[in-house]
Amino acid sequence: MTTTLVIIVVIVLVVLFLVAKYNGLVKLRNNRENAFADIDVQLKQRHDLVPQLVETVKGYAAHEKETFEKVIAARNGAVSAKSIDEKIVAENSLSAALSGMRVTLEAYPELKANQNFMQLQEEIADLENKLSAVRRYFNSATKEYNNAVETFPSNIIAGMFNFHKEIMFDLGEERKSYEEAPKIQF
């Protein structure tokens, strides 16, 4: 009788442990998805502003057509991306295209003085700052989730229920430009 009771208690404790670990993984996965939903809100605003910026600039720099086409193509790719992983790749491409456009625009001082352009630039800069903040939060949530998926003993439950390591929202190709020292010319 006592042995049976001990076995039942051990089984109940193991089941409770498994349920707690599973629920913890679900909470972390949902936290990560919620963090990406915050990014999605900022990305939607960014996607809405990009065509306005391009149209404002087109009048000043008509011969920079290829640069604008890259920005629009990257924006369209970002809008049509479905999964979190696809969105991360597409947004990195859009960031790179926007960086290329910023470099191109340095050659147009009269454009930089245009009030509509200045307002759009300020809105985009504000959005980029917000995106940076929500990306940090998303990466933090992803790191916490990945740690739970990969560490013992929750990695056993993760494997049983098909939880897997997720990717971070990094700078992608844009990282190269941040790793280079700035060039100062006089």
Backbone as a printed PyTorch tensor [residue, N CA C, xyz], in Angstrom:
tensor([[[  0.8260,  -1.2020,   0.0000],
         [  0.0000,   0.0000,   0.0000],
         [  0.8690,   1.2660,   0.0000]],

        [[  1.8750,   1.3100,   0.8510],
         [  2.7510,   2.4670,   0.9320],
         [  3.5550,   2.6210,  -0.3630]],

        [[  4.0090,   1.5260,  -0.9390],
         [  4.7630,   1.5610,  -2.1790],
         [  3.8850,   2.0980,  -3.3020]],

        [[  2.6520,   1.6650,  -3.3700],
         [  1.7120,   2.1330,  -4.3840],
         [  1.4810,   3.6360,  -4.2340]],

        [[  1.3310,   4.0910,  -3.0110],
         [  1.1190,   5.5120,  -2.7470],
         [  2.3430,   6.3350,  -3.1790]],

        [[  3.5390,   5.8470,  -2.9030],
         [  4.7620,   6.5400,  -3.2880],
         [  4.8630,   6.6070,  -4.8100]],

        [[  4.5430,   5.5100,  -5.4810],
         [  4.5760,   5.4830,  -6.9480],
         [  3.5750,   6.4800,  -7.5290]],

        [[  2.3960,   6.5260,  -6.9710],
         [  1.3640,   7.4680,  -7.4460],
         [  1.8330,   8.9070,  -7.2320]],

        [[  2.4040,   9.2000,  -6.0740],
         [  2.8890,  10.5520,  -5.7840],
         [  4.0080,  10.9270,  -6.7560]],

        [[  4.9300,  10.0090,  -7.0270],
         [  6.0280,  10.2770,  -7.9630],
         [  5.4720,  10.5320,  -9.3600]],

        [[  4.5190,   9.7160,  -9.7890],
         [  3.9140,   9.9000, -11.1160],
         [  3.2140,  11.2540, -11.1990]],

        [[  2.4730,  11.6120, -10.1690],
         [  1.7740,  12.8980, -10.1560],
         [  2.7870,  14.0470, -10.2100]],

        [[  3.8760,  13.9330,  -9.4510],
         [  4.8950,  14.9850,  -9.4650],
         [  5.5600,  15.0940, -10.8400]],

        [[  5.8490,  13.9820, -11.4670],
         [  6.4450,  14.0010, -12.8020],
         [  5.4890,  14.6420, -13.8010]],

        [[  4.2210,  14.2640, -13.7330],
         [  3.2220,  14.8380, -14.6430],
         [  3.1020,  16.3490, -14.4080]],

        [[  3.0510,  16.7620, -13.1590],
         [  2.9720,  18.1950, -12.8570],
         [  4.2130,  18.9340, -13.3680]],

        [[  5.3830,  18.3140, -13.2200],
         [  6.6180,  18.9090, -13.7260],
         [  6.5540,  19.0640, -15.2470]],

        [[  6.1250,  18.0200, -15.9420],
         [  6.0200,  18.0700, -17.4020],
         [  5.0270,  19.1370, -17.8530]],

        [[  3.8950,  19.2040, -17.1730],
         [  2.8810,  20.2130, -17.5180],
         [  3.4310,  21.6210, -17.2900]],

        [[  4.1310,  21.8170, -16.1870],
         [  4.6930,  23.1410, -15.8980],
         [  5.7250,  23.5330, -16.9540]],

        [[  6.5990,  22.6210, -17.3350],
         [  7.6040,  22.9220, -18.3610],
         [  6.9400,  23.1990, -19.7090]],

        [[  5.9470,  22.3950, -20.0770],
         [  5.2360,  22.6100, -21.3400],
         [  4.5590,  23.9760, -21.3450]],

        [[  3.8500,  24.2900, -20.2710],
         [  3.1690,  25.5870, -20.1860],
         [  4.1640,  26.7450, -20.2120]],

        [[  5.3190,  26.5600, -19.5980],
         [  6.3560,  27.5930, -19.6450],
         [  6.8420,  27.8270, -21.0640]],

        [[  7.0340,  26.7570, -21.8200],
         [  7.4590,  26.8930, -23.2150],
         [  6.3890,  27.5880, -24.0520]],

        [[  5.1350,  27.2380, -23.8210],
         [  4.0380,  27.8800, -24.5590],
         [  4.0000,  29.3750, -24.2480]],

        [[  4.1570,  29.7270, -22.9810],
         [  4.1530,  31.1480, -22.5980],
         [  5.3100,  31.9090, -23.2650]],

        [[  6.4830,  31.2940, -23.2910],
         [  7.6330,  31.9500, -23.9200],
         [  7.4320,  32.1000, -25.4260]],

        [[  6.8670,  31.0670, -26.0640],
         [  6.6070,  31.1560, -27.5050],
         [  5.5850,  32.2570, -27.7850]],

        [[  4.5330,  32.3190, -26.9700],
         [  3.5190,  33.3580, -27.1560],
         [  4.0750,  34.7450, -26.8840]],

        [[  4.9680,  34.8680, -25.9230],
         [  5.6130,  36.1460, -25.6270],
         [  6.4310,  36.6030, -26.8350]],

        [[  7.1370,  35.6670, -27.4710],
         [  7.9230,  35.9860, -28.6680],
         [  7.0030,  36.4450, -29.7970]],

        [[  5.8990,  35.7370, -30.0000],
         [  4.9600,  36.1090, -31.0600],
         [  4.3290,  37.4650, -30.7740]],

        [[  4.0400,  37.7380, -29.5240],
         [  3.4960,  39.0430, -29.1460],
         [  4.5290,  40.1400, -29.4050]],

        [[  5.7800,  39.8480, -29.1140],
         [  6.8490,  40.8280, -29.3810],
         [  6.9370,  41.1150, -30.8700]],

        [[  6.7610,  40.0880, -31.7000],
         [  6.8160,  40.3450, -33.1430],
         [  5.5810,  41.1080, -33.6030]],

        [[  4.4540,  40.9250, -32.9460],
         [  3.2610,  41.7070, -33.2920],
         [  3.5320,  43.2020, -33.0770]],

        [[  4.3000,  43.5350, -32.0330],
         [  4.6890,  44.9320, -31.8090],
         [  5.5520,  45.4380, -32.9620]],

        [[  6.4430,  44.5940, -33.4440],
         [  7.2720,  44.9610, -34.5880],
         [  6.3940,  45.1670, -35.8130]],

        [[  5.4240,  44.2790, -36.0110],
         [  4.5220,  44.3780, -37.1690],
         [  3.8150,  45.7270, -37.2390]],

        [[  3.4010,  46.2470, -36.0920],
         [  2.7270,  47.5550, -36.0600],
         [  3.6600,  48.6360, -36.5970]],

        [[  4.9020,  48.6350, -36.1300],
         [  5.8700,  49.6280, -36.5820],
         [  6.2110,  49.4250, -38.0590]],

        [[  6.3020,  48.1680, -38.4850],
         [  6.6250,  47.8910, -39.8840],
         [  5.5140,  48.3600, -40.8100]],

        [[  4.2720,  48.2160, -40.3880],
         [  3.1420,  48.6810, -41.1960],
         [  3.2490,  50.1830, -41.4120]],

        [[  3.5550,  50.9200, -40.3580],
         [  3.7210,  52.3710, -40.4950],
         [  4.8880,  52.6940, -41.4170]],

        [[  5.9570,  51.9450, -41.2820],
         [  7.1280,  52.1450, -42.1410],
         [  6.7650,  51.8910, -43.6000]],

        [[  6.0420,  50.8130, -43.8490],
         [  5.6410,  50.4750, -45.2170],
         [  4.7490,  51.5480, -45.8160]],

        [[  3.9320,  52.1750, -44.9960],
         [  3.0580,  53.2430, -45.4750],
         [  3.8390,  54.5180, -45.7990]],

        [[  4.9240,  54.7740, -45.0590],
         [  5.6950,  55.9940, -45.2720],
         [  6.6730,  55.9090, -46.4430]],

        [[  7.1700,  54.7220, -46.7230],
         [  8.1940,  54.5840, -47.7710],
         [  7.7160,  55.1060, -49.1270]],

        [[  6.5220,  54.7260, -49.6130],
         [  6.0990,  55.2660, -50.9150],
         [  5.9850,  56.7910, -50.9170]],

        [[  5.5560,  57.3790, -49.7890],
         [  5.4700,  58.8330, -49.7130],
         [  6.8560,  59.4660, -49.8240]],

        [[  7.8150,  58.8670, -49.1440],
         [  9.1760,  59.3760, -49.2100],
         [  9.7240,  59.2720, -50.6260]],

        [[  9.5190,  58.1400, -51.2580],
         [ 10.0210,  57.9380, -52.6200],
         [  9.3830,  58.9410, -53.5720]],

        [[  8.0820,  59.1510, -53.4880],
         [  7.4010,  60.0950, -54.3830],
         [  7.8910,  61.5210, -54.1620]],

        [[  8.1470,  61.8820, -52.9220],
         [  8.6570,  63.2220, -52.6270],
         [ 10.0290,  63.4290, -53.2460]],

        [[ 10.8440,  62.4100, -53.1820],
         [ 12.2240,  62.5070, -53.6540],
         [ 12.3210,  62.3930, -55.1740]],

        [[ 11.4210,  61.6720, -55.8030],
         [ 11.5000,  61.4190, -57.2490],
         [ 11.6230,  62.7090, -58.0590]],

        [[ 10.9090,  63.7300, -57.6600],
         [ 10.9590,  64.9820, -58.4020],
         [ 12.3330,  65.6300, -58.3830]],

        [[ 13.0720,  65.4220, -57.3210],
         [ 14.3870,  66.0320, -57.1900],
         [ 15.4770,  65.1970, -57.8510]],

        [[ 15.3010,  63.9070, -57.8320],
         [ 16.3800,  63.0240, -58.2760],
         [ 15.8580,  62.0010, -59.2680]],

        [[ 15.3080,  62.4820, -60.3610],
         [ 14.6900,  61.5950, -61.3500],
         [ 15.6770,  60.5900, -61.9300]],

        [[ 16.9490,  60.9440, -62.0480],
         [ 17.9240,  60.0310, -62.6410],
         [ 18.3950,  58.9410, -61.6760]],

        [[ 17.9090,  58.9410, -60.4420],
         [ 18.2600,  57.8980, -59.4650],
         [ 17.1810,  56.8060, -59.4470]],

        [[ 16.5980,  56.5490, -60.5970],
         [ 15.4750,  55.6240, -60.7240],
         [ 15.7810,  54.2380, -60.1450]],

        [[ 16.9650,  53.7260, -60.3990],
         [ 17.3110,  52.3760, -59.9350],
         [ 17.2700,  52.2820, -58.4070]],

        [[ 17.7540,  53.3020, -57.7420],
         [ 17.7390,  53.3170, -56.2800],
         [ 16.3050,  53.2630, -55.7730]],

        [[ 15.4230,  54.0560, -56.3620],
         [ 14.0310,  54.0790, -55.9330],
         [ 13.3320,  52.7570, -56.2250]],

        [[ 13.6610,  52.1650, -57.3600],
         [ 13.0620,  50.8690, -57.7000],
         [ 13.4600,  49.8030, -56.6960]],

        [[ 14.7130,  49.8530, -56.2270],
         [ 15.1660,  48.9060, -55.2130],
         [ 14.3980,  49.0970, -53.9110]],

        [[ 14.1900,  50.3500, -53.5390],
         [ 13.4580,  50.6350, -52.3020],
         [ 12.0240,  50.1340, -52.4100]],

        [[ 11.3650,  50.4340, -53.5250],
         [  9.9770,  50.0020, -53.7120],
         [  9.8880,  48.4760, -53.7760]],

        [[ 10.8140,  47.8330, -54.4760],
         [ 10.8070,  46.3630, -54.5560],
         [ 11.0140,  45.7470, -53.1720]],

        [[ 11.9320,  46.3230, -52.4040],
         [ 12.1780,  45.8200, -51.0540],
         [ 10.9590,  46.0540, -50.1610]],

        [[ 10.3300,  47.2020, -50.3210],
         [  9.1210,  47.4950, -49.5430],
         [  8.0080,  46.5210, -49.8970]],

        [[  7.8040,  46.2620, -51.1960],
         [  6.7670,  45.3210, -51.6200],
         [  7.0560,  43.9130, -51.1160]],

        [[  8.3250,  43.5330, -51.1230],
         [  8.7050,  42.2290, -50.5760],
         [  8.4170,  42.1460, -49.0900]],

        [[  8.6580,  43.2330, -48.3760],
         [  8.4000,  43.2630, -46.9380],
         [  6.9040,  43.1960, -46.6420]],

        [[  6.1090,  43.8840, -47.4420],
         [  4.6570,  43.8710, -47.2390],
         [  4.0840,  42.4800, -47.5080]],

        [[  4.6290,  41.7740, -48.5020],
         [  4.0700,  40.4780, -48.8770],
         [  4.6270,  39.3120, -48.0580]],

        [[  5.6340,  39.5320, -47.2360],
         [  6.1960,  38.4570, -46.4180],
         [  5.1460,  37.9770, -45.4180]],

        [[  5.0780,  36.6740, -45.2250],
         [  4.0430,  36.0990, -44.3630],
         [  4.5720,  35.6450, -43.0090]],

        [[  5.5710,  34.7820, -42.9850],
         [  6.0510,  34.2350, -41.7210],
         [  7.0050,  35.2130, -41.0410]],

        [[  7.2570,  34.9770, -39.7750],
         [  8.1890,  35.8240, -39.0360],
         [  9.5640,  35.7780, -39.6980]],

        [[ 10.0150,  34.5840, -40.0740],
         [ 11.3330,  34.4530, -40.7030],
         [ 11.3920,  35.2110, -42.0240]],

        [[ 10.3400,  35.1130, -42.8490],
         [ 10.2920,  35.8380, -44.1240],
         [ 10.3060,  37.3420, -43.8840]],

        [[  9.5770,  37.7900, -42.8750],
         [  9.5170,  39.2200, -42.5760],
         [ 10.8690,  39.7440, -42.1250]],

        [[ 11.5930,  38.9540, -41.3530],
         [ 12.9080,  39.3820, -40.8890],
         [ 13.8360,  39.5880, -42.0840]],

        [[ 13.8640,  38.6310, -43.0080],
         [ 14.7170,  38.7320, -44.1980],
         [ 14.2890,  39.9280, -45.0490]],

        [[ 12.9840,  40.0740, -45.2710],
         [ 12.4830,  41.1560, -46.1120],
         [ 12.7590,  42.5230, -45.4850]],

        [[ 12.6110,  42.6380, -44.1950],
         [ 12.8590,  43.9140, -43.5320],
         [ 14.3310,  44.2770, -43.5590]],

        [[ 15.1970,  43.2850, -43.4750],
         [ 16.6280,  43.5620, -43.5980],
         [ 16.9450,  44.0970, -44.9890]],

        [[ 16.2810,  43.5560, -46.0120],
         [ 16.4820,  44.0520, -47.3810],
         [ 15.9780,  45.4860, -47.5130]],

        [[ 14.8270,  45.7670, -46.9130],
         [ 14.2730,  47.1220, -46.9650],
         [ 15.1890,  48.1070, -46.2410]],

        [[ 15.7130,  47.7050, -45.0960],
         [ 16.6380,  48.5850, -44.3680],
         [ 17.8630,  48.8950, -45.2100]],

        [[ 18.3850,  47.8830, -45.8890],
         [ 19.5580,  48.0920, -46.7430],
         [ 19.2210,  49.0290, -47.9040]],

        [[ 18.0550,  48.8450, -48.5050],
         [ 17.6510,  49.7110, -49.6210],
         [ 17.4570,  51.1520, -49.1490]],

        [[ 16.8620,  51.3320, -47.9880],
         [ 16.6790,  52.6880, -47.4510],
         [ 18.0230,  53.3320, -47.1350]],

        [[ 18.9640,  52.5330, -46.6410],
         [ 20.3120,  53.0710, -46.3830],
         [ 20.9470,  53.5440, -47.6870]],

        [[ 20.7780,  52.7720, -48.7500],
         [ 21.3000,  53.1700, -50.0570],
         [ 20.6670,  54.4520, -50.5450]],

        [[ 19.3850,  54.6060, -50.2770],
         [ 18.6950,  55.8220, -50.7010],
         [ 19.1940,  57.0200, -49.8900]],

        [[ 19.4540,  56.8290, -48.6100],
         [ 19.9610,  57.9350, -47.7920],
         [ 21.2950,  58.4380, -48.3260]],

        [[ 22.1580,  57.5200, -48.7220],
         [ 23.4560,  57.9070, -49.2760],
         [ 23.2510,  58.6960, -50.5670]],

        [[ 22.3570,  58.2320, -51.4220],
         [ 22.0660,  58.9070, -52.6840],
         [ 21.5530,  60.3250, -52.4390]],

        [[ 20.7400,  60.4950, -51.4250],
         [ 20.0990,  61.7870, -51.1680],
         [ 21.0520,  62.8460, -50.6380]],

        [[ 22.2030,  62.4250, -50.1380],
         [ 23.1760,  63.3900, -49.6380],
         [ 23.6140,  64.3660, -50.7360]],

        [[ 23.4790,  63.9620, -51.9850],
         [ 23.9150,  64.8030, -53.1020],
         [ 22.8940,  65.8880, -53.4580]],

        [[ 21.7790,  65.9640, -52.7470],
         [ 20.7130,  66.9060, -53.1040],
         [ 20.3960,  67.8520, -51.9390]],

        [[ 21.2030,  68.9230, -51.7700],
         [ 20.9590,  69.8360, -50.6480],
         [ 19.5970,  70.5240, -50.7250]],

        [[ 19.1220,  70.8210, -51.9430],
         [ 17.8130,  71.4870, -52.0510],
         [ 16.6840,  70.5670, -51.6020]],

        [[ 16.8640,  69.2660, -51.7790],
         [ 15.8630,  68.3080, -51.3150],
         [ 15.8540,  68.2600, -49.7910]],

        [[ 17.0330,  68.2660, -49.2050],
         [ 17.1150,  68.1850, -47.7470],
         [ 16.4710,  69.4080, -47.0910]],

        [[ 16.3020,  70.4990, -47.8290],
         [ 15.6640,  71.7000, -47.2940],
         [ 14.1530,  71.6760, -47.5090]],

        [[ 13.6470,  70.7470, -48.3110],
         [ 12.2160,  70.6560, -48.6060],
         [ 11.4480,  70.2360, -47.3550]],

        [[ 10.3930,  70.9930, -47.0170],
         [  9.6480,  70.7470, -45.7830],
         [  8.9800,  69.3720, -45.7580]],

        [[  8.3690,  68.9560, -46.8750],
         [  7.7300,  67.6310, -46.9150],
         [  8.7540,  66.5260, -46.7050]],

        [[  9.8920,  66.6810, -47.3560],
         [ 10.9500,  65.6850, -47.2120],
         [ 11.4500,  65.6380, -45.7720]],

        [[ 11.6560,  66.7950, -45.1870],
         [ 12.1480,  66.8540, -43.8080],
         [ 11.1610,  66.1760, -42.8480]],

        [[  9.8710,  66.4320, -43.0530],
         [  8.8610,  65.8240, -42.1910],
         [  8.8590,  64.3000, -42.3490]],

        [[  8.9270,  63.8290, -43.5910],
         [  8.9710,  62.3840, -43.8250],
         [ 10.2300,  61.7690, -43.2200]],

        [[ 11.3520,  62.4390, -43.3720],
         [ 12.6000,  61.9380, -42.7980],
         [ 12.4840,  61.8300, -41.2780]],

        [[ 11.8770,  62.8390, -40.6550],
         [ 11.7060,  62.8130, -39.1960],
         [ 10.7890,  61.6610, -38.7830]],

        [[  9.7000,  61.4560, -39.5380],
         [  8.7950,  60.3520, -39.2150],
         [  9.4840,  59.0110, -39.3760]],

        [[ 10.2610,  58.8720, -40.4320],
         [ 10.9640,  57.6070, -40.6570],
         [ 12.0350,  57.4030, -39.5850]],

        [[ 12.7410,  58.4620, -39.2140],
         [ 13.7550,  58.3430, -38.1580],
         [ 13.0970,  57.9330, -36.8400]],

        [[ 11.9450,  58.5220, -36.5370],
         [ 11.2110,  58.1550, -35.3240],
         [ 10.7800,  56.6900, -35.3800]],

        [[ 10.2810,  56.2650, -36.5340],
         [  9.8810,  54.8630, -36.6910],
         [ 11.0660,  53.9180, -36.5600]],

        [[ 12.1990,  54.2990, -37.1250],
         [ 13.3940,  53.4600, -37.0270],
         [ 13.8170,  53.3010, -35.5690]],

        [[ 13.7050,  54.3830, -34.7840],
         [ 14.0240,  54.2940, -33.3580],
         [ 13.0550,  53.3690, -32.6300]],

        [[ 11.7730,  53.4900, -32.9510],
         [ 10.7830,  52.5970, -32.3370],
         [ 11.0260,  51.1550, -32.7540]],

        [[ 11.3420,  50.9580, -34.0350],
         [ 11.6360,  49.6090, -34.5200],
         [ 12.8380,  49.0200, -33.7920]],

        [[ 13.8270,  49.8350, -33.5740],
         [ 15.0160,  49.3760, -32.8620],
         [ 14.6390,  48.8870, -31.4580]],

        [[ 13.7900,  49.6330, -30.7900],
         [ 13.3710,  49.2510, -29.4350],
         [ 12.5600,  47.9530, -29.4400]],

        [[ 11.6120,  47.8350, -30.3480],
         [ 10.7940,  46.6110, -30.3540],
         [ 11.5870,  45.4100, -30.8650]],

        [[ 12.5770,  45.6530, -31.7160],
         [ 13.4540,  44.5460, -32.1390],
         [ 14.2650,  44.0290, -30.9560]],

        [[ 14.7620,  44.9490, -30.1320],
         [ 15.5060,  44.5270, -28.9340],
         [ 14.6140,  43.6800, -28.0330]],

        [[ 13.3710,  44.1140, -27.8530],
         [ 12.4420,  43.3450, -27.0180],
         [ 12.1600,  41.9790, -27.6480]],

        [[ 11.9510,  41.9590, -28.9570],
         [ 11.7140,  40.6930, -29.6630],
         [ 12.9110,  39.7650, -29.5030]],

        [[ 14.1070,  40.2900, -29.6770],
         [ 15.3090,  39.4570, -29.5410],
         [ 15.4790,  38.9500, -28.1150]],

        [[ 15.1050,  39.7670, -27.1620],
         [ 15.1570,  39.3310, -25.7650],
         [ 14.1630,  38.1890, -25.5290]],

        [[ 12.9590,  38.3360, -26.0530],
         [ 11.9510,  37.2760, -25.9150],
         [ 12.3900,  36.0150, -26.6520]],

        [[ 13.0160,  36.1890, -27.8180],
         [ 13.5000,  35.0450, -28.5830],
         [ 14.6310,  34.3430, -27.8390]],

        [[ 15.5270,  35.1160, -27.2390],
         [ 16.6320,  34.5250, -26.4830],
         [ 16.1030,  33.7200, -25.2940]],

        [[ 15.1470,  34.2710, -24.5900],
         [ 14.5630,  33.5830, -23.4470],
         [ 13.8880,  32.2820, -23.8950]],

        [[ 13.1450,  32.3580, -24.9930],
         [ 12.4900,  31.1620, -25.5450],
         [ 13.5330,  30.1270, -25.9810]],

        [[ 14.5440,  30.5670, -26.7340],
         [ 15.5860,  29.6440, -27.2040],
         [ 16.3390,  28.9970, -26.0440]],

        [[ 16.6110,  29.7740, -25.0060],
         [ 17.2710,  29.1960, -23.8350],
         [ 16.4240,  28.0820, -23.2280]],

        [[ 15.1270,  28.3080, -23.1360],
         [ 14.2400,  27.2800, -22.5720],
         [ 14.1740,  26.0550, -23.4750]],

        [[ 14.1770,  26.2670, -24.7850],
         [ 14.1010,  25.1470, -25.7350],
         [ 15.3810,  24.3100, -25.7110]],

        [[ 16.5040,  24.9570, -25.4330],
         [ 17.7850,  24.2610, -25.5490],
         [ 18.3830,  23.7680, -24.2270]],

        [[ 17.8570,  24.2100, -23.0970],
         [ 18.4520,  23.8100, -21.8230],
         [ 17.6990,  22.6490, -21.1990]],

        [[ 18.4360,  21.8780, -20.4360],
         [ 17.8790,  20.7200, -19.7480],
         [ 17.1390,  21.1890, -18.5070]],

        [[ 16.0280,  20.6580, -18.1800],
         [ 15.2790,  19.5300, -18.7280],
         [ 14.1790,  19.9340, -19.7110]],

        [[ 13.9990,  21.2690, -19.8890],
         [ 12.9040,  21.6850, -20.7720],
         [ 13.1600,  21.3140, -22.2270]],

        [[ 14.4200,  21.0580, -22.6000],
         [ 14.7070,  20.6510, -23.9720],
         [ 14.0770,  19.2890, -24.2980]],

        [[ 13.8860,  18.4610, -23.2970],
         [ 13.2310,  17.1600, -23.5120],
         [ 11.7610,  17.3840, -23.8840]],

        [[ 11.0940,  18.2370, -23.1340],
         [  9.6830,  18.5440, -23.4180],
         [  9.5850,  19.2650, -24.7530]],

        [[ 10.5210,  20.1870, -25.0210],
         [ 10.5230,  20.9180, -26.2880],
         [ 10.6260,  19.9480, -27.4620]],

        [[ 11.4980,  18.9700, -27.3460],
         [ 11.6440,  17.9770, -28.4150],
         [ 10.3960,  17.1310, -28.5840]],

        [[  9.7530,  16.7890, -27.4920],
         [  8.5500,  15.9540, -27.5540],
         [  7.3940,  16.6880, -28.2270]],

        [[  7.3170,  17.9970, -28.0340],
         [  6.1740,  18.7690, -28.5360],
         [  6.5410,  19.7160, -29.6740]],

        [[  7.6670,  19.4680, -30.3250],
         [  8.0720,  20.1770, -31.5330],
         [  8.3090,  21.6830, -31.3320]],

        [[  8.8050,  22.0530, -30.1650],
         [  9.2920,  23.4180, -29.9810],
         [ 10.7150,  23.4220, -30.5280]],

        [[ 11.0910,  24.4620, -31.2620],
         [ 12.4330,  24.5020, -31.8250],
         [ 13.0080,  25.9130, -31.7060]],

        [[ 14.3180,  25.9930, -31.8390],
         [ 15.0130,  27.2710, -31.7390],
         [ 14.5350,  28.2000, -32.8480]],

        [[ 14.3440,  29.4720, -32.5060],
         [ 13.8780,  30.4840, -33.4560],
         [ 15.0020,  31.4650, -33.7620]],

        [[ 14.8670,  32.1720, -34.8930],
         [ 15.8980,  33.1260, -35.2920],
         [ 15.6640,  34.4880, -34.6450]],

        [[ 16.7430,  35.2170, -34.4860],
         [ 16.6990,  36.5790, -33.9520],
         [ 16.4230,  37.5500, -35.1010]],

        [[ 16.0260,  38.7440, -34.7590],
         [ 15.8270,  39.8090, -35.7400],
         [ 17.0860,  40.6550, -35.7190]],

        [[ 18.0720,  40.2640, -36.5180],
         [ 19.3350,  40.9940, -36.5220],
         [ 19.3940,  41.9600, -37.6970]],

        [[ 20.5010,  42.6180, -37.8390],
         [ 20.6590,  43.6270, -38.8840],
         [ 20.9520,  43.0340, -40.2510]],

        [[ 21.2820,  41.7490, -40.3230],
         [ 21.5620,  41.1080, -41.5940],
         [ 22.7190,  41.7810, -42.3050]],

        [[ 22.5430,  42.0590, -43.5840],
         [ 23.5860,  42.6840, -44.4000],
         [ 23.9090,  44.1000, -43.9330]],

        [[ 22.9440,  44.7470, -43.3240],
         [ 23.1500,  46.1200, -42.8570],
         [ 24.2300,  46.1780, -41.7690]],

        [[ 24.4430,  45.0580, -41.0690],
         [ 25.4330,  45.0010, -40.0010],
         [ 26.8260,  45.3880, -40.5140]],

        [[ 27.1490,  45.0160, -41.7490],
         [ 28.4710,  45.3100, -42.3050],
         [ 28.7500,  46.8090, -42.2870]],

        [[ 27.7350,  47.6130, -42.6080],
         [ 27.9520,  49.0610, -42.6380],
         [ 28.1840,  49.6200, -41.2400]],

        [[ 27.6340,  48.9620, -40.2100],
         [ 27.8350,  49.4400, -38.8470],
         [ 29.1580,  48.9750, -38.2640]],

        [[ 29.7150,  47.9140, -38.8140],
         [ 30.9750,  47.3860, -38.3120],
         [ 32.1670,  48.1380, -38.8920]],

        [[ 31.9770,  48.8590, -39.9870],
         [ 33.0590,  49.6330, -40.5890],
         [ 33.1990,  50.9690, -39.8610]],

        [[ 34.4360,  51.4100, -39.7200],
         [ 34.6690,  52.7170, -39.1180],
         [ 34.1520,  53.8010, -40.0610]],

        [[ 33.5600,  54.8590, -39.5270],
         [ 33.0810,  55.9300, -40.4010],
         [ 34.2400,  56.6310, -41.0970]],

        [[ 33.9820,  57.0570, -42.3380],
         [ 34.9880,  57.7630, -43.1200],
         [ 34.7410,  59.2590, -42.9650]],

        [[ 35.7500,  59.9350, -42.5050],
         [ 35.6270,  61.3860, -42.2920],
         [ 36.4490,  62.0790, -43.3620]],

        [[ 35.7870,  62.9940, -44.0890],
         [ 36.4690,  63.7150, -45.1540],
         [ 36.2780,  65.2130, -44.9350]],

        [[ 37.3170,  65.9550, -45.2310],
         [ 37.2520,  67.4160, -45.1030],
         [ 37.4420,  68.0400, -46.4590]]])
